[in-house]
């Protein structure tokens, strides 16, 4: 019997409402997004500059903005005076349909029935922390929404990773909680360290250790922003860092903020 649950294994889901006046901006150009985001614009308009493809995506009231995992962008919002949008943030298991491997791009999605879509987002927002039945309804609506969007989403034409680098990246994403050395990754890639290191850097613009740290910080962000209030020490241990002090240093170097400040600022 075929296991169809693999397509829908959700690891993280959260809804948030954002409100600003006149102007707002958000810069993730140096920190690839750790989760997918689907946002419905209720007031104002924005330009998202895609730092990967070098293009701009404009959204206004009634539009959905789809931000794929791994995206890097700068968003600039304008309101008259209000800016408001509701976002669903989510991460699926690597075996699921919505993963980085799909190659989705940052994009505007035209909404066919704004009133119905708005009702889905507001219901999710209001019932995200509700009882079991309410949460099941939220997830049911979420999966239905994804089913309607999946065939309409465009994919990019980024060059495929070298198979050896891909194996190393897959190893990192599976074993990030453990100690990983460059030697370990070179062995996975079936290469010498001297040949593996420059190939990895040329492919991803990060050294192997930098990539490991970026991936661990992205996983830490998911834990930071989740509904369970994990301590910084718990998150540090859960994401493979040797000490919470080192975790804090790496987190601030990559995000520009301490873990606590990032948590308090919220997720966009």
C-alpha positions in Angstrom: 0.0 0.0 0.0 1.3 3.4 -1.0 2.0 5.9 1.9 0.5 9.2 0.7 1.1 10.9 4.1 4.7 11.7 3.0 3.4 14.5 0.8 1.9 16.4 3.7 4.2 15.9 6.7 4.1 19.4 8.3 6.9 20.3 10.7 6.0 23.9 11.4 3.0 26.1 10.9 2.2 29.6 12.3 -0.1 32.4 11.3 0.7 36.1 12.0 -1.0 39.5 11.3 1.2 42.5 10.5 0.1 46.1 10.7 2.2 49.2 10.0 1.5 52.8 9.1 2.8 54.6 5.9 6.0 52.7 5.3 7.7 49.4 6.3 10.6 47.4 5.0 12.2 44.0 5.6 15.6 42.9 4.5 16.5 39.2 4.2 19.2 39.6 1.5 21.8 38.0 3.8 19.6 35.4 5.5 17.7 32.9 3.3 14.2 32.4 4.7 14.0 29.4 6.9 10.4 28.7 6.0 7.8 29.1 3.3 5.5 32.1 3.6 2.1 32.7 2.1 0.8 36.3 2.8 -2.5 37.9 1.9 -2.4 41.7 1.5 -5.3 43.4 3.2 -4.1 47.1 3.0 -1.2 48.9 1.2 1.1 47.7 -1.5 4.7 46.4 -1.7 7.6 45.7 -4.0 9.6 42.6 -3.2 13.1 42.7 -4.7 14.2 39.1 -5.3 17.9 39.0 -4.5 18.4 35.6 -6.2 16.9 36.4 -9.6 17.4 40.2 -9.5 13.7 40.9 -10.3 10.9 42.9 -8.6 7.5 41.4 -7.6 4.7 43.9 -6.9 1.7 43.1 -4.7 -1.4 45.0 -3.7 -4.7 44.5 -1.8 -6.2 41.1 -2.6 -2.9 39.6 -3.8 -1.0 36.6 -2.3 2.7 36.8 -2.0 4.4 33.4 -2.0 7.9 33.4 -0.5 9.7 30.0 -0.9 12.1 28.6 1.7 15.6 29.8 1.0 14.4 33.1 -0.7 16.4 36.2 -0.2 14.6 39.5 -0.7 14.1 43.1 0.3 10.4 44.2 0.7 9.4 47.9 0.6 5.8 48.6 1.8 3.7 51.7 1.3 0.3 52.5 2.9 -2.3 55.2 2.8 -1.8 55.2 5.7 -2.4 51.5 6.6 -0.3 48.5 5.7 -1.8 45.1 6.7 -1.2 41.5 5.7 -1.8 38.1 7.3 0.9 35.4 6.7 1.0 31.6 7.0 4.5 30.4 7.7 5.2 26.7 7.2 7.9 24.0 6.8 7.3 20.5 5.5 9.4 17.3 5.9 12.0 16.8 3.1 9.8 14.0 1.6 6.8 16.3 1.2 5.5 18.2 -1.8 6.5 21.7 -0.6 10.3 21.6 -0.3 13.2 23.7 -1.5 13.9 21.0 -4.1 10.8 22.1 -6.0 12.6 25.3 -7.0 9.7 27.7 -6.4 10.4 31.4 -7.0 9.2 34.4 -5.0 6.0 35.4 -6.7 2.7 37.1 -6.7 -0.4 34.8 -6.9 -3.6 36.3 -8.2 -6.6 35.6 -5.9 -9.7 34.5 -7.7 -12.1 34.9 -4.7 -10.7 37.5 -2.3 -13.6 37.3 0.2 -13.3 33.5 0.5 -9.5 33.6 0.8 -9.6 36.4 3.3 -12.0 34.3 5.4 -9.6 31.4 5.4 -6.7 33.5 6.5 -8.6 35.3 9.3 -10.1 32.0 10.5 -6.6 30.6 10.7 -5.4 33.7 12.6 -8.3 33.5 15.1 -8.3 29.8 15.6 -4.6 29.0 15.4 -4.5 28.5 19.2 -8.0 27.2 19.5 -9.2 23.7 20.5 -8.5 20.5 18.7 -11.5 20.9 16.3 -10.6 24.5 15.5 -7.0 23.6 14.8 -8.0 20.7 12.5 -10.2 23.1 10.5 -7.3 25.5 10.2 -5.0 22.8 8.9 -7.7 21.5 6.6 -8.3 24.9 5.1 -4.5 25.3 4.8 -4.0 22.1 2.8 -7.0 22.9 0.6 -5.4 26.3 -0.2 -2.0 24.7 -1.0 -3.8 22.2 -3.3 -5.2 25.1 -5.3 -1.9 26.9 -5.4 0.5 24.1 -6.2 -0.2 23.8 -10.0 -0.1 27.6 -10.4 3.3 28.2 -8.8 6.2 29.0 -11.1 9.6 27.5 -10.7 13.0 29.0 -11.3 15.8 28.0 -13.7 18.7 28.0 -11.3 21.6 25.8 -12.3 21.4 22.3 -10.8 23.9 21.6 -8.0 26.7 19.3 -8.8 25.6 15.8 -7.6 28.5 15.6 -5.2 27.6 19.0 -3.6 24.0 17.9 -3.5 24.9 14.8 -1.5 26.9 16.9 1.0 24.0 19.4 1.4 21.5 16.5 1.9 23.9 15.1 4.6 24.0 18.5 6.4 20.2 18.8 6.3 19.8 15.3 7.8 22.6 15.4 10.3 22.8 19.1 11.4 22.2 18.1 15.0 25.4 16.2 15.1 29.0 17.2 14.8 29.9 17.6 11.1 33.4 18.2 9.8 34.6 19.2 6.3 36.3 15.8 6.1 32.9 14.1 6.8 31.3 16.0 3.9 34.2 15.3 1.5 33.8 11.6 2.3 30.1 11.8 1.5 30.9 13.5 -1.8 33.6 10.9 -2.5 36.2 13.6 -3.0 39.4 14.8 -1.3 39.0 17.8 1.0 41.3 19.9 -1.3 39.0 19.3 -4.2 35.7 19.3 -2.3 36.1 22.6 -0.4 36.5 24.9 -3.5 33.7 23.1 -5.4 31.3 23.6 -2.5 32.2 27.2 -2.1 31.9 27.9 -5.8 28.5 26.2 -5.9 26.9 27.8 -2.8 29.0 31.0 -2.2 29.5 29.7 1.3 32.2 27.5 2.8 30.9 24.1 4.2 31.1 25.3 7.8 29.3 28.6 6.9 26.6 26.6 5.2 26.2 24.3 8.2 25.9 27.4 10.5 23.4 29.1 8.2 21.3 25.9 8.1 21.4 25.5 11.9 20.4 29.1 12.4 17.5 28.7 10.1 16.3 25.7 12.1 16.9 27.7 15.3 14.6 30.5 13.9 11.8 28.0 13.4 12.1 26.9 17.0 12.4 30.5 18.2 9.2 31.4 16.4 7.2 28.3 17.2 4.3 28.2 19.7 6.4 26.3 22.2 8.7 28.6 24.2 12.0 26.8 24.0 14.9 28.4 26.0 17.9 29.6 24.1 19.9 26.8 25.6 17.4 24.2 24.5 17.4 25.6 20.9 21.2 25.7 20.9 21.5 22.1 21.8 18.6 21.0 19.4 20.4 22.6 16.4 23.8 21.1 16.9 25.8 24.0 18.5 28.5 23.0 21.0 27.5 25.8 23.5 24.8 28.4 23.8 27.5 31.2 23.9 28.8 30.1 20.4 25.2 29.8 19.2 24.5 33.4 20.3 27.6 34.6 18.5 26.8 32.8 15.2 23.1 33.8 15.4 24.0 37.5 15.8 26.7 37.3 13.0 24.2 35.9 10.6 21.0 37.7 11.5 22.3 40.9 13.0 20.3 40.3 16.2 20.5 38.2 19.3 18.2 35.2 19.5 16.1 37.0 22.1 15.8 40.2 20.1 14.8 38.2 17.0 12.1 36.4 18.9 10.7 39.6 20.3 10.7 41.3 16.8 8.6 38.5 15.4 8.6 36.8 12.0 7.7 38.4 8.6 
